[in-house]
Amino acid sequence: MAPETGRIGPYIILSQWVMERLIGELVGELRQPSNPYQNLAERAFRRAQVSALKNMYADLDPIKPLPRGALALSNNNYTLLRTAELSSRLVPSHEACALRTFGISNQAVFNFSLEWIENPLVAKWARLWLPNGQIARSKWYESRRPNPRISRNVKLASIENRSQTAYAEVQYYFKITVNGISHGFAMVKMYDEPDQSLLKLSSNTVWSCKRQKTFKVINVSSIISVVGMVPHTRADGQLGDYEEGPVFRVDKMGLDAGVLTGTIEFPEPDETPVHTQQV
C-alpha cells in the first residue's frame, strides 16, 4: 500500500478495487446481524490466517484440474477448451490460403507434408483459456449460440516486441502436434490501424478501427487479453453495424488487479465435442 493511503485514500483501480472486493467478500460471509464490525474483523483475521497457511504449505491449496476435455498447450499456460471437432477437415478457400502461407513459413519447424500444404486440414477448437484467467471465444463458437456474449476479440502483442499491440477477431483455434507436444494457433481477422485523427483528439484513448477482410494465422502466445469492440453510435442514436461499420476498443477495467486476487473466468460445464466427418 502507498504511504499516503491513510491520508488521501487508495489508488483508484490499483488498490481500491482490490480492497472493495475483499470487503464485499467478507461482508458476504456474515451470517449474524449482531456485532457486525466485530464479526467482520474476525472474518478478516481468519482470512489472513488461511492465506498465510496456504503460502507456507502449498499442499493446502492444490491446483485445480483442467476442465473436462481441455488441452494444455506448450504455449506458456494457454489451454484449449471445448467445444471441439473430433477430426480434422478441409476449410474454405480463403482460410486455406492463410493456412498455406502459415505452413510454408513454418515448414522447417513443424515439417508439414506437401499434401497438407496443398489441402490443409484442421480440427477447430472453440475457446482458449489465457494465462490471465480470461476465456477468449471464437466466431465459430459464438455463431452457434443464441444471443452470445461477444468475447472473441483479442489484444495481440508482437512476439519480437511485446510493447507493440494489435487487435483481431478470432474465427477459431486449432492445434498442431509435433513429437507429442501440442502447439496452439488461431485463425483471425485483423483490425486496421486506428483512426489517427480520433486517436490524437482523444489523447490516445479512443481506438477506432474496422475489421479487415483477409485471414491470418497467429500463435496463441501473442494473445494478451480479451477486449470489447463496440460499434459507434449513429446520428439517429442507434448502434452501428458491428460486422461492417467502425468499432472502438474497450478494455476490461481492473483486469491487472483481478489477476493479483486470483479472479478468473470458469468455463461453462456444458461444452461438448462436435462430431465431424473426416474429409
Order of alpha helices (4+ residues) and beta strands (2+ residues): alpha-alpha-alpha-beta-beta-beta-alpha-alpha-alpha-beta-beta-beta-alpha-beta-beta-beta-alpha-beta-beta-beta-beta-beta-alpha
